[in-house]
Amino acid sequence: MSVAGLCLALGLPTYQMAALANLAGGLVCEHLGVVSIDRGRLFQEAIANKLFV
């Protein structure tokens, strides 16, 4: 939700907001408990998944 809120505040398109929030959620689910995600890892994954063209 925090990634979606940040994307909304930045004025990103809805499809990009949903894609980044989904990607962040997937990264969080790789760990047990409540964790924060590393922005570098999120950026690398977004580039690898071609979310930024």
mmCIF entry with sequence, helices, sheets and N, C-alpha, C, O atoms, coordinates in Angstrom:
data_MODEL
# 
_entry.id   MODEL 
# 
_entity.id                         1 
_entity.type                       polymer 
_entity.pdbx_number_of_molecules   1 
# 
_entity_poly.entity_id                      1 
_entity_poly.type                           'polypeptide(L)' 
_entity_poly.nstd_linkage                   no 
_entity_poly.nstd_monomer                   no 
_entity_poly.pdbx_seq_one_letter_code       MSVAGLCLALGLPTYQMAALANLAGGLVCEHLGVVSIDRGRLFQEAIANKLFV 
_entity_poly.pdbx_seq_one_letter_code_can   MSVAGLCLALGLPTYQMAALANLAGGLVCEHLGVVSIDRGRLFQEAIANKLFV 
_entity_poly.pdbx_strand_id                 A 
# 
loop_
_entity_poly_seq.entity_id 
_entity_poly_seq.num 
_entity_poly_seq.mon_id 
_entity_poly_seq.hetero 
1 1  MET n 
1 2  SER n 
1 3  VAL n 
1 4  ALA n 
1 5  GLY n 
1 6  LEU n 
1 7  CYS n 
1 8  LEU n 
1 9  ALA n 
1 10 LEU n 
1 11 GLY n 
1 12 LEU n 
1 13 PRO n 
1 14 THR n 
1 15 TYR n 
1 16 GLN n 
1 17 MET n 
1 18 ALA n 
1 19 ALA n 
1 20 LEU n 
1 21 ALA n 
1 22 ASN n 
1 23 LEU n 
1 24 ALA n 
1 25 GLY n 
1 26 GLY n 
1 27 LEU n 
1 28 VAL n 
1 29 CYS n 
1 30 GLU n 
1 31 HIS n 
1 32 LEU n 
1 33 GLY n 
1 34 VAL n 
1 35 VAL n 
1 36 SER n 
1 37 ILE n 
1 38 ASP n 
1 39 ARG n 
1 40 GLY n 
1 41 ARG n 
1 42 LEU n 
1 43 PHE n 
1 44 GLN n 
1 45 GLU n 
1 46 ALA n 
1 47 ILE n 
1 48 ALA n 
1 49 ASN n 
1 50 LYS n 
1 51 LEU n 
1 52 PHE n 
1 53 VAL n 
# 
_struct_asym.id          A 
_struct_asym.entity_id   1 
# 
loop_
_struct_conf.conf_type_id 
_struct_conf.id 
_struct_conf.pdbx_PDB_helix_id 
_struct_conf.beg_label_comp_id 
_struct_conf.beg_label_asym_id 
_struct_conf.beg_label_seq_id 
_struct_conf.pdbx_beg_PDB_ins_code 
_struct_conf.end_label_comp_id 
_struct_conf.end_label_asym_id 
_struct_conf.end_label_seq_id 
_struct_conf.pdbx_end_PDB_ins_code 
_struct_conf.beg_auth_comp_id 
_struct_conf.beg_auth_asym_id 
_struct_conf.beg_auth_seq_id 
_struct_conf.end_auth_comp_id 
_struct_conf.end_auth_asym_id 
_struct_conf.end_auth_seq_id 
_struct_conf.pdbx_PDB_helix_class 
_struct_conf.details 
_struct_conf.pdbx_PDB_helix_length 
HELX_P HELX_P1 AA1 SER A 2  ? LEU A 10 ? SER A 2  LEU A 10 1 ? 9  
HELX_P HELX_P2 AA2 THR A 14 ? VAL A 28 ? THR A 14 VAL A 28 1 ? 15 
HELX_P HELX_P3 AA3 ARG A 39 ? ALA A 48 ? ARG A 39 ALA A 48 1 ? 10 
# 
_struct_conf_type.id          HELX_P 
_struct_conf_type.criteria    ? 
_struct_conf_type.reference   ? 
# 
loop_
_atom_site.group_PDB 
_atom_site.id 
_atom_site.type_symbol 
_atom_site.label_atom_id 
_atom_site.label_alt_id 
_atom_site.label_comp_id 
_atom_site.label_asym_id 
_atom_site.label_entity_id 
_atom_site.label_seq_id 
_atom_site.pdbx_PDB_ins_code 
_atom_site.Cartn_x 
_atom_site.Cartn_y 
_atom_site.Cartn_z 
_atom_site.occupancy 
_atom_site.B_iso_or_equiv 
_atom_site.pdbx_formal_charge 
_atom_site.auth_seq_id 
_atom_site.auth_comp_id 
_atom_site.auth_asym_id 
_atom_site.auth_atom_id 
_atom_site.pdbx_PDB_model_num 
ATOM 1   N N  . MET A 1 1  ? 0.818  -1.195  0.000   1.00 0.00 ? 1  MET A N  1 
ATOM 2   C CA . MET A 1 1  ? 0.000  0.000   0.000   1.00 0.00 ? 1  MET A CA 1 
ATOM 3   C C  . MET A 1 1  ? 0.862  1.260   0.000   1.00 0.00 ? 1  MET A C  1 
ATOM 4   O O  . MET A 1 1  ? 0.498  2.275   -0.593  1.00 0.00 ? 1  MET A O  1 
ATOM 5   N N  . SER A 1 2  ? 1.999  1.180   0.667   1.00 0.00 ? 2  SER A N  1 
ATOM 6   C CA . SER A 1 2  ? 2.842  2.375   0.711   1.00 0.00 ? 2  SER A CA 1 
ATOM 7   C C  . SER A 1 2  ? 3.399  2.709   -0.668  1.00 0.00 ? 2  SER A C  1 
ATOM 8   O O  . SER A 1 2  ? 3.525  3.882   -1.019  1.00 0.00 ? 2  SER A O  1 
ATOM 9   N N  . VAL A 1 3  ? 3.730  1.699   -1.441  1.00 0.00 ? 3  VAL A N  1 
ATOM 10  C CA . VAL A 1 3  ? 4.235  1.940   -2.800  1.00 0.00 ? 3  VAL A CA 1 
ATOM 11  C C  . VAL A 1 3  ? 3.132  2.537   -3.661  1.00 0.00 ? 3  VAL A C  1 
ATOM 12  O O  . VAL A 1 3  ? 3.383  3.450   -4.448  1.00 0.00 ? 3  VAL A O  1 
ATOM 13  N N  . ALA A 1 4  ? 1.918  2.030   -3.517  1.00 0.00 ? 4  ALA A N  1 
ATOM 14  C CA . ALA A 1 4  ? 0.787  2.577   -4.279  1.00 0.00 ? 4  ALA A CA 1 
ATOM 15  C C  . ALA A 1 4  ? 0.541  4.029   -3.893  1.00 0.00 ? 4  ALA A C  1 
ATOM 16  O O  . ALA A 1 4  ? 0.296  4.868   -4.760  1.00 0.00 ? 4  ALA A O  1 
ATOM 17  N N  . GLY A 1 5  ? 0.603  4.333   -2.601  1.00 0.00 ? 5  GLY A N  1 
ATOM 18  C CA . GLY A 1 5  ? 0.421  5.709   -2.147  1.00 0.00 ? 5  GLY A CA 1 
ATOM 19  C C  . GLY A 1 5  ? 1.493  6.641   -2.674  1.00 0.00 ? 5  GLY A C  1 
ATOM 20  O O  . GLY A 1 5  ? 1.202  7.771   -3.067  1.00 0.00 ? 5  GLY A O  1 
ATOM 21  N N  . LEU A 1 6  ? 2.726  6.174   -2.684  1.00 0.00 ? 6  LEU A N  1 
ATOM 22  C CA . LEU A 1 6  ? 3.823  6.981   -3.208  1.00 0.00 ? 6  LEU A CA 1 
ATOM 23  C C  . LEU A 1 6  ? 3.642  7.244   -4.700  1.00 0.00 ? 6  LEU A C  1 
ATOM 24  O O  . LEU A 1 6  ? 3.840  8.363   -5.174  1.00 0.00 ? 6  LEU A O  1 
ATOM 25  N N  . CYS A 1 7  ? 3.263  6.195   -5.433  1.00 0.00 ? 7  CYS A N  1 
ATOM 26  C CA . CYS A 1 7  ? 3.032  6.349   -6.874  1.00 0.00 ? 7  CYS A CA 1 
ATOM 27  C C  . CYS A 1 7  ? 1.897  7.321   -7.144  1.00 0.00 ? 7  CYS A C  1 
ATOM 28  O O  . CYS A 1 7  ? 1.967  8.127   -8.072  1.00 0.00 ? 7  CYS A O  1 
ATOM 29  N N  . LEU A 1 8  ? 0.853  7.244   -6.331  1.00 0.00 ? 8  LEU A N  1 
ATOM 30  C CA . LEU A 1 8  ? -0.279 8.156   -6.483  1.00 0.00 ? 8  LEU A CA 1 
ATOM 31  C C  . LEU A 1 8  ? 0.156  9.597   -6.227  1.00 0.00 ? 8  LEU A C  1 
ATOM 32  O O  . LEU A 1 8  ? -0.233 10.512  -6.954  1.00 0.00 ? 8  LEU A O  1 
ATOM 33  N N  . ALA A 1 9  ? 0.969  9.789   -5.181  1.00 0.00 ? 9  ALA A N  1 
ATOM 34  C CA . ALA A 1 9  ? 1.467  11.130  -4.862  1.00 0.00 ? 9  ALA A CA 1 
ATOM 35  C C  . ALA A 1 9  ? 2.363  11.670  -5.968  1.00 0.00 ? 9  ALA A C  1 
ATOM 36  O O  . ALA A 1 9  ? 2.404  12.878  -6.203  1.00 0.00 ? 9  ALA A O  1 
ATOM 37  N N  . LEU A 1 10 ? 3.079  10.780  -6.648  1.00 0.00 ? 10 LEU A N  1 
ATOM 38  C CA . LEU A 1 10 ? 3.953  11.200  -7.743  1.00 0.00 ? 10 LEU A CA 1 
ATOM 39  C C  . LEU A 1 10 ? 3.216  11.424  -9.045  1.00 0.00 ? 10 LEU A C  1 
ATOM 40  O O  . LEU A 1 10 ? 3.785  11.943  -10.006 1.00 0.00 ? 10 LEU A O  1 
ATOM 41  N N  . GLY A 1 11 ? 1.947  11.034  -9.082  1.00 0.00 ? 11 GLY A N  1 
ATOM 42  C CA . GLY A 1 11 ? 1.145  11.233  -10.283 1.00 0.00 ? 11 GLY A CA 1 
ATOM 43  C C  . GLY A 1 11 ? 1.410  10.220  -11.380 1.00 0.00 ? 11 GLY A C  1 
ATOM 44  O O  . GLY A 1 11 ? 1.166  10.499  -12.554 1.00 0.00 ? 11 GLY A O  1 
ATOM 45  N N  . LEU A 1 12 ? 1.911  9.036   -11.009 1.00 0.00 ? 12 LEU A N  1 
ATOM 46  C CA . LEU A 1 12 ? 2.153  8.004   -12.015 1.00 0.00 ? 12 LEU A CA 1 
ATOM 47  C C  . LEU A 1 12 ? 0.832  7.463   -12.558 1.00 0.00 ? 12 LEU A C  1 
ATOM 48  O O  . LEU A 1 12 ? -0.187 7.513   -11.869 1.00 0.00 ? 12 LEU A O  1 
ATOM 49  N N  . PRO A 1 13 ? 0.842  6.956   -13.768 1.00 0.00 ? 13 PRO A N  1 
ATOM 50  C CA . PRO A 1 13 ? -0.369 6.358   -14.328 1.00 0.00 ? 13 PRO A CA 1 
ATOM 51  C C  . PRO A 1 13 ? -0.821 5.160   -13.489 1.00 0.00 ? 13 PRO A C  1 
ATOM 52  O O  . PRO A 1 13 ? -0.012 4.499   -12.838 1.00 0.00 ? 13 PRO A O  1 
ATOM 53  N N  . THR A 1 14 ? -2.111 4.900   -13.517 1.00 0.00 ? 14 THR A N  1 
ATOM 54  C CA . THR A 1 14 ? -2.693 3.836   -12.705 1.00 0.00 ? 14 THR A CA 1 
ATOM 55  C C  . THR A 1 14 ? -2.071 2.480   -12.992 1.00 0.00 ? 14 THR A C  1 
ATOM 56  O O  . THR A 1 14 ? -1.804 1.710   -12.070 1.00 0.00 ? 14 THR A O  1 
ATOM 57  N N  . TYR A 1 15 ? -1.836 2.180   -14.278 1.00 0.00 ? 15 TYR A N  1 
ATOM 58  C CA . TYR A 1 15 ? -1.269 0.875   -14.612 1.00 0.00 ? 15 TYR A CA 1 
ATOM 59  C C  . TYR A 1 15 ? 0.130  0.722   -14.031 1.00 0.00 ? 15 TYR A C  1 
ATOM 60  O O  . TYR A 1 15 ? 0.494  -0.370  -13.594 1.00 0.00 ? 15 TYR A O  1 
ATOM 61  N N  . GLN A 1 16 ? 0.913  1.782   -14.016 1.00 0.00 ? 16 GLN A N  1 
ATOM 62  C CA . GLN A 1 16 ? 2.264  1.715   -13.478 1.00 0.00 ? 16 GLN A CA 1 
ATOM 63  C C  . GLN A 1 16 ? 2.225  1.616   -11.947 1.00 0.00 ? 16 GLN A C  1 
ATOM 64  O O  . GLN A 1 16 ? 3.031  0.908   -11.344 1.00 0.00 ? 16 GLN A O  1 
ATOM 65  N N  . MET A 1 17 ? 1.286  2.330   -11.332 1.00 0.00 ? 17 MET A N  1 
ATOM 66  C CA . MET A 1 17 ? 1.112  2.247   -9.892  1.00 0.00 ? 17 MET A CA 1 
ATOM 67  C C  . MET A 1 17 ? 0.763  0.820   -9.482  1.00 0.00 ? 17 MET A C  1 
ATOM 68  O O  . MET A 1 17 ? 1.337  0.285   -8.534  1.00 0.00 ? 17 MET A O  1 
ATOM 69  N N  . ALA A 1 18 ? -0.167 0.210   -10.189 1.00 0.00 ? 18 ALA A N  1 
ATOM 70  C CA . ALA A 1 18 ? -0.579 -1.157  -9.870  1.00 0.00 ? 18 ALA A CA 1 
ATOM 71  C C  . ALA A 1 18 ? 0.567  -2.138  -10.078 1.00 0.00 ? 18 ALA A C  1 
ATOM 72  O O  . ALA A 1 18 ? 0.756  -3.047  -9.270  1.00 0.00 ? 18 ALA A O  1 
ATOM 73  N N  . ALA A 1 19 ? 1.323  -1.968  -11.135 1.00 0.00 ? 19 ALA A N  1 
ATOM 74  C CA . ALA A 1 19 ? 2.431  -2.874  -11.430 1.00 0.00 ? 19 ALA A CA 1 
ATOM 75  C C  . ALA A 1 19 ? 3.529  -2.771  -10.375 1.00 0.00 ? 19 ALA A C  1 
ATOM 76  O O  . ALA A 1 19 ? 4.052  -3.792  -9.927  1.00 0.00 ? 19 ALA A O  1 
ATOM 77  N N  . LEU A 1 20 ? 3.881  -1.557  -9.974  1.00 0.00 ? 20 LEU A N  1 
ATOM 78  C CA . LEU A 1 20 ? 4.924  -1.383  -8.965  1.00 0.00 ? 20 LEU A CA 1 
ATOM 79  C C  . LEU A 1 20 ? 4.470  -1.888  -7.597  1.00 0.00 ? 20 LEU A C  1 
ATOM 80  O O  . LEU A 1 20 ? 5.245  -2.521  -6.879  1.00 0.00 ? 20 LEU A O  1 
ATOM 81  N N  . ALA A 1 21 ? 3.224  -1.610  -7.237  1.00 0.00 ? 21 ALA A N  1 
ATOM 82  C CA . ALA A 1 21 ? 2.706  -2.072  -5.954  1.00 0.00 ? 21 ALA A CA 1 
ATOM 83  C C  . ALA A 1 21 ? 2.646  -3.599  -5.924  1.00 0.00 ? 21 ALA A C  1 
ATOM 84  O O  . ALA A 1 21 ? 2.949  -4.210  -4.899  1.00 0.00 ? 21 ALA A O  1 
ATOM 85  N N  . ASN A 1 22 ? 2.264  -4.208  -7.024  1.00 0.00 ? 22 ASN A N  1 
ATOM 86  C CA . ASN A 1 22 ? 2.224  -5.665  -7.103  1.00 0.00 ? 22 ASN A CA 1 
ATOM 87  C C  . ASN A 1 22 ? 3.629  -6.255  -7.001  1.00 0.00 ? 22 ASN A C  1 
ATOM 88  O O  . ASN A 1 22 ? 3.840  -7.260  -6.322  1.00 0.00 ? 22 ASN A O  1 
ATOM 89  N N  . LEU A 1 23 ? 4.570  -5.635  -7.668  1.00 0.00 ? 23 LEU A N  1 
ATOM 90  C CA . LEU A 1 23 ? 5.958  -6.080  -7.607  1.00 0.00 ? 23 LEU A CA 1 
ATOM 91  C C  . LEU A 1 23 ? 6.494  -5.960  -6.183  1.00 0.00 ? 23 LEU A C  1 
ATOM 92  O O  . LEU A 1 23 ? 7.154  -6.876  -5.694  1.00 0.00 ? 23 LEU A O  1 
ATOM 93  N N  . ALA A 1 24 ? 6.219  -4.851  -5.520  1.00 0.00 ? 24 ALA A N  1 
ATOM 94  C CA . ALA A 1 24 ? 6.658  -4.657  -4.138  1.00 0.00 ? 24 ALA A CA 1 
ATOM 95  C C  . ALA A 1 24 ? 6.022  -5.695  -3.216  1.00 0.00 ? 24 ALA A C  1 
ATOM 96  O O  . ALA A 1 24 ? 6.686  -6.228  -2.328  1.00 0.00 ? 24 ALA A O  1 
ATOM 97  N N  . GLY A 1 25 ? 4.753  -5.977  -3.425  1.00 0.00 ? 25 GLY A N  1 
ATOM 98  C CA . GLY A 1 25 ? 4.085  -6.997  -2.623  1.00 0.00 ? 25 GLY A CA 1 
ATOM 99  C C  . GLY A 1 25 ? 4.719  -8.361  -2.795  1.00 0.00 ? 25 GLY A C  1 
ATOM 100 O O  . GLY A 1 25 ? 4.836  -9.120  -1.833  1.00 0.00 ? 25 GLY A O  1 
ATOM 101 N N  . GLY A 1 26 ? 5.124  -8.676  -4.002  1.00 0.00 ? 26 GLY A N  1 
ATOM 102 C CA . GLY A 1 26 ? 5.802  -9.943  -4.253  1.00 0.00 ? 26 GLY A CA 1 
ATOM 103 C C  . GLY A 1 26 ? 7.142  -10.020 -3.551  1.00 0.00 ? 26 GLY A C  1 
ATOM 104 O O  . GLY A 1 26 ? 7.518  -11.077 -3.045  1.00 0.00 ? 26 GLY A O  1 
ATOM 105 N N  . LEU A 1 27 ? 7.868  -8.912  -3.515  1.00 0.00 ? 27 LEU A N  1 
ATOM 106 C CA . LEU A 1 27 ? 9.162  -8.887  -2.828  1.00 0.00 ? 27 LEU A CA 1 
ATOM 107 C C  . LEU A 1 27 ? 8.988  -9.062  -1.325  1.00 0.00 ? 27 LEU A C  1 
ATOM 108 O O  . LEU A 1 27 ? 9.788  -9.738  -0.678  1.00 0.00 ? 27 LEU A O  1 
ATOM 109 N N  . VAL A 1 28 ? 7.953  -8.460  -0.777  1.00 0.00 ? 28 VAL A N  1 
ATOM 110 C CA . VAL A 1 28 ? 7.680  -8.586  0.660   1.00 0.00 ? 28 VAL A CA 1 
ATOM 111 C C  . VAL A 1 28 ? 7.335  -10.030 1.011   1.00 0.00 ? 28 VAL A C  1 
ATOM 112 O O  . VAL A 1 28 ? 7.736  -10.526 2.064   1.00 0.00 ? 28 VAL A O  1 
ATOM 113 N N  . CYS A 1 29 ? 6.604  -10.695 0.147   1.00 0.00 ? 29 CYS A N  1 
ATOM 114 C CA . CYS A 1 29 ? 6.167  -12.068 0.423   1.00 0.00 ? 29 CYS A CA 1 
ATOM 115 C C  . CYS A 1 29 ? 7.318  -13.080 0.388   1.00 0.00 ? 29 CYS A C  1 
ATOM 116 O O  . CYS A 1 29 ? 7.128  -14.241 0.749   1.00 0.00 ? 29 CYS A O  1 
ATOM 117 N N  . GLU A 1 30 ? 8.483  -12.658 -0.036  1.00 0.00 ? 30 GLU A N  1 
ATOM 118 C CA . GLU A 1 30 ? 9.644  -13.551 -0.035  1.00 0.00 ? 30 GLU A CA 1 
ATOM 119 C C  . GLU A 1 30 ? 10.210 -13.744 1.361   1.00 0.00 ? 30 GLU A C  1 
ATOM 120 O O  . GLU A 1 30 ? 11.064 -14.608 1.565   1.00 0.00 ? 30 GLU A O  1 
ATOM 121 N N  . HIS A 1 31 ? 9.748  -12.951 2.334   1.00 0.00 ? 31 HIS A N  1 
ATOM 122 C CA . HIS A 1 31 ? 10.292 -12.978 3.693   1.00 0.00 ? 31 HIS A CA 1 
ATOM 123 C C  . HIS A 1 31 ? 9.201  -13.294 4.702   1.00 0.00 ? 31 HIS A C  1 
ATOM 124 O O  . HIS A 1 31 ? 8.016  -13.095 4.433   1.00 0.00 ? 31 HIS A O  1 
ATOM 125 N N  . LEU A 1 32 ? 9.607  -13.784 5.860   1.00 0.00 ? 32 LEU A N  1 
ATOM 126 C CA . LEU A 1 32 ? 8.676  -14.014 6.956   1.00 0.00 ? 32 LEU A CA 1 
ATOM 127 C C  . LEU A 1 32 ? 8.506  -12.743 7.767   1.00 0.00 ? 32 LEU A C  1 
ATOM 128 O O  . LEU A 1 32 ? 9.460  -11.987 7.952   1.00 0.00 ? 32 LEU A O  1 
ATOM 129 N N  . GLY A 1 33 ? 7.310  -12.507 8.247   1.00 0.00 ? 33 GLY A N  1 
ATOM 130 C CA . GLY A 1 33 ? 7.054  -11.364 9.104   1.00 0.00 ? 33 GLY A CA 1 
ATOM 131 C C  . GLY A 1 33 ? 6.883  -10.076 8.326   1.00 0.00 ? 33 GLY A C  1 
ATOM 132 O O  . GLY A 1 33 ? 6.706  -10.072 7.108   1.00 0.00 ? 33 GLY A O  1 
ATOM 133 N N  . VAL A 1 34 ? 6.941  -8.987  9.067   1.00 0.00 ? 34 VAL A N  1 
ATOM 134 C CA . VAL A 1 34 ? 6.777  -7.662  8.476   1.00 0.00 ? 34 VAL A CA 1 
ATOM 135 C C  . VAL A 1 34 ? 8.157  -7.126  8.127   1.00 0.00 ? 34 VAL A C  1 
ATOM 136 O O  . VAL A 1 34 ? 9.008  -6.965  9.002   1.00 0.00 ? 34 VAL A O  1 
ATOM 137 N N  . VAL A 1 35 ? 8.372  -6.854  6.862   1.00 0.00 ? 35 VAL A N  1 
ATOM 138 C CA . VAL A 1 35 ? 9.668  -6.362  6.404   1.00 0.00 ? 35 VAL A CA 1 
ATOM 139 C C  . VAL A 1 35 ? 9.473  -5.176  5.466   1.00 0.00 ? 35 VAL A C  1 
ATOM 140 O O  . VAL A 1 35 ? 8.423  -5.018  4.843   1.00 0.00 ? 35 VAL A O  1 
ATOM 141 N N  . SER A 1 36 ? 10.483 -4.369  5.384   1.00 0.00 ? 36 SER A N  1 
ATOM 142 C CA . SER A 1 36 ? 10.469 -3.307  4.376   1.00 0.00 ? 36 SER A CA 1 
ATOM 143 C C  . SER A 1 36 ? 11.265 -3.811  3.181   1.00 0.00 ? 36 SER A C  1 
ATOM 144 O O  . SER A 1 36 ? 12.111 -4.697  3.304   1.00 0.00 ? 36 SER A O  1 
ATOM 145 N N  . ILE A 1 37 ? 10.980 -3.235  2.037   1.00 0.00 ? 37 ILE A N  1 
ATOM 146 C CA . ILE A 1 37 ? 11.698 -3.658  0.843   1.00 0.00 ? 37 ILE A CA 1 
ATOM 147 C C  . ILE A 1 37 ? 12.832 -2.684  0.563   1.00 0.00 ? 37 ILE A C  1 
ATOM 148 O O  . ILE A 1 37 ? 12.777 -1.514  0.942   1.00 0.00 ? 37 ILE A O  1 
ATOM 149 N N  . ASP A 1 38 ? 13.834 -3.176  -0.091  1.00 0.00 ? 38 ASP A N  1 
ATOM 150 C CA . ASP A 1 38 ? 14.973 -2.363  -0.472  1.00 0.00 ? 38 ASP A CA 1 
ATOM 151 C C  . ASP A 1 38 ? 14.639 -1.648  -1.771  1.00 0.00 ? 38 ASP A C  1 
ATOM 152 O O  . ASP A 1 38 ? 14.263 -2.287  -2.753  1.00 0.00 ? 38 ASP A O  1 
ATOM 153 N N  . ARG A 1 39 ? 14.773 -0.328  -1.784  1.00 0.00 ? 39 ARG A N  1 
ATOM 154 C CA . ARG A 1 39 ? 14.385 0.422   -2.991  1.00 0.00 ? 39 ARG A CA 1 
ATOM 155 C C  . ARG A 1 39 ? 15.257 0.060   -4.187  1.00 0.00 ? 39 ARG A C  1 
ATOM 156 O O  . ARG A 1 39 ? 14.789 0.082   -5.325  1.00 0.00 ? 39 ARG A O  1 
ATOM 157 N N  . GLY A 1 40 ? 16.518 -0.272  -3.937  1.00 0.00 ? 40 GLY A N  1 
ATOM 158 C CA . GLY A 1 40 ? 17.392 -0.695  -5.033  1.00 0.00 ? 40 GLY A CA 1 
ATOM 159 C C  . GLY A 1 40 ? 16.909 -1.979  -5.671  1.00 0.00 ? 40 GLY A C  1 
ATOM 160 O O  . GLY A 1 40 ? 16.925 -2.125  -6.893  1.00 0.00 ? 40 GLY A O  1 
ATOM 161 N N  . ARG A 1 41 ? 16.479 -2.912  -4.832  1.00 0.00 ? 41 ARG A N  1 
ATOM 162 C CA . ARG A 1 41 ? 15.960 -4.189  -5.342  1.00 0.00 ? 41 ARG A CA 1 
ATOM 163 C C  . ARG A 1 41 ? 14.665 -3.964  -6.115  1.00 0.00 ? 41 ARG A C  1 
ATOM 164 O O  . ARG A 1 41 ? 14.458 -4.556  -7.175  1.00 0.00 ? 41 ARG A O  1 
ATOM 165 N N  . LEU A 1 42 ? 13.789 -3.102  -5.580  1.00 0.00 ? 42 LEU A N  1 
ATOM 166 C CA . LEU A 1 42 ? 12.546 -2.791  -6.283  1.00 0.00 ? 42 LEU A CA 1 
ATOM 167 C C  . LEU A 1 42 ? 12.847 -2.160  -7.637  1.00 0.00 ? 42 LEU A C  1 
ATOM 168 O O  . LEU A 1 42 ? 12.211 -2.496  -8.636  1.00 0.00 ? 42 LEU A O  1 
ATOM 169 N N  . PHE A 1 43 ? 13.809 -1.253  -7.673  1.00 0.00 ? 43 PHE A N  1 
ATOM 170 C CA . PHE A 1 43 ? 14.190 -0.603  -8.923  1.00 0.00 ? 43 PHE A CA 1 
ATOM 171 C C  . PHE A 1 43 ? 14.745 -1.621  -9.923  1.00 0.00 ? 43 PHE A C  1 
ATOM 172 O O  . PHE A 1 43 ? 14.392 -1.594  -11.102 1.00 0.00 ? 43 PHE A O  1 
ATOM 173 N N  . GLN A 1 44 ? 15.615 -2.518  -9.449  1.00 0.00 ? 44 GLN A N  1 
ATOM 174 C CA . GLN A 1 44 ? 16.185 -3.549  -10.327 1.00 0.00 ? 44 GLN A CA 1 
ATOM 175 C C  . GLN A 1 44 ? 15.091 -4.446  -10.899 1.00 0.00 ? 44 GLN A C  1 
ATOM 176 O O  . GLN A 1 44 ? 15.098 -4.763  -12.088 1.00 0.00 ? 44 GLN A O  1 
ATOM 177 N N  . GLU A 1 45 ? 14.158 -4.851  -10.049 1.00 0.00 ? 45 GLU A N  1 
ATOM 178 C CA . GLU A 1 45 ? 13.060 -5.712  -10.498 1.00 0.00 ? 45 GLU A CA 1 
ATOM 179 C C  . GLU A 1 45 ? 12.159 -4.977  -11.488 1.00 0.00 ? 45 GLU A C  1 
ATOM 180 O O  . GLU A 1 45 ? 11.683 -5.565  -12.459 1.00 0.00 ? 45 GLU A O  1 
ATOM 181 N N  . ALA A 1 46 ? 11.929 -3.689  -11.236 1.00 0.00 ? 46 ALA A N  1 
ATOM 182 C CA . ALA A 1 46 ? 11.083 -2.912  -12.142 1.00 0.00 ? 46 ALA A CA 1 
ATOM 183 C C  . ALA A 1 46 ? 11.738 -2.793  -13.516 1.00 0.00 ? 46 ALA A C  1 
ATOM 184 O O  . ALA A 1 46 ? 11.059 -2.899  -14.538 1.00 0.00 ? 46 ALA A O  1 
ATOM 185 N N  . ILE A 1 47 ? 13.046 -2.575  -13.547 1.00 0.00 ? 47 ILE A N  1 
ATOM 186 C CA . ILE A 1 47 ? 13.777 -2.499  -14.808 1.00 0.00 ? 47 ILE A CA 1 
ATOM 187 C C  . ILE A 1 47 ? 13.741 -3.859  -15.501 1.00 0.00 ? 47 ILE A C  1 
ATOM 188 O O  . ILE A 1 47 ? 13.496 -3.940  -16.705 1.00 0.00 ? 47 ILE A O  1 
ATOM 189 N N  . ALA A 1 48 ? 13.986 -4.926  -14.739 1.00 0.00 ? 48 ALA A N  1 
ATOM 190 C CA . ALA A 1 48 ? 13.991 -6.275  -15.322 1.00 0.00 ? 48 ALA A CA 1 
ATOM 191 C C  . ALA A 1 48 ? 12.632 -6.648  -15.895 1.00 0.00 ? 48 ALA A C  1 
ATOM 192 O O  . ALA A 1 48 ? 12.558 -7.381  -16.881 1.00 0.00 ? 48 ALA A O  1 
ATOM 193 N N  . ASN A 1 49 ? 11.554 -6.151  -15.289 1.00 0.00 ? 49 ASN A N  1 
ATOM 194 C CA . ASN A 1 49 ? 10.205 -6.441  -15.755 1.00 0.00 ? 49 ASN A CA 1 
ATOM 195 C C  . ASN A 1 49 ? 9.677  -5.390  -16.724 1.00 0.00 ? 49 ASN A C  1 
ATOM 196 O O  . ASN A 1 49 ? 8.503  -5.394  -17.094 1.00 0.00 ? 49 ASN A O  1 
ATOM 197 N N  . LYS A 1 50 ? 10.576 -4.487  -17.128 1.00 0.00 ? 50 LYS A N  1 
ATOM 198 C CA . LYS A 1 50 ? 10.260 -3.448  -18.119 1.00 0.00 ? 50 LYS A CA 1 
ATOM 199 C C  . LYS A 1 50 ? 9.050  -2.595  -17.721 1.00 0.00 ? 50 LYS A C  1 
ATOM 200 O O  . LYS A 1 50 ? 8.186  -2.299  -18.546 1.00 0.00 ? 50 LYS A O  1 
ATOM 201 N N  . LEU A 1 51 ? 9.006  -2.203  -16.425 1.00 0.00 ? 51 LEU A N  1 
ATOM 202 C CA . LEU A 1 51 ? 7.933  -1.322  -15.975 1.00 0.00 ? 51 LEU A CA 1 
ATOM 203 C C  . LEU A 1 51 ? 8.219  0.128   -16.327 1.00 0.00 ? 51 LEU A C  1 
ATOM 204 O O  . LEU A 1 51 ? 7.307  0.954   -16.368 1.00 0.00 ? 51 LEU A O  1 
ATOM 205 N N  . PHE A 1 52 ? 9.489  0.437   -16.582 1.00 0.00 ? 52 PHE A N  1 
ATOM 206 C CA . PHE A 1 52 ? 9.875  1.783   -16.996 1.00 0.00 ? 52 PHE A CA 1 
ATOM 207 C C  . PHE A 1 52 ? 10.417 1.694   -18.407 1.00 0.00 ? 52 PHE A C  1 
ATOM 208 O O  . PHE A 1 52 ? 11.442 1.054   -18.644 1.00 0.00 ? 52 PHE A O  1 
ATOM 209 N N  . VAL A 1 53 ? 9.759  2.308   -19.311 1.00 0.00 ? 53 VAL A N  1 
ATOM 210 C CA . VAL A 1 53 ? 10.174 2.251   -20.707 1.00 0.00 ? 53 VAL A CA 1 
ATOM 211 C C  . VAL A 1 53 ? 10.693 3.598   -21.145 1.00 0.00 ? 53 VAL A C  1 
ATOM 212 O O  . VAL A 1 53 ? 11.095 3.760   -22.298 1.00 0.00 ? 53 VAL A O  1 
# 
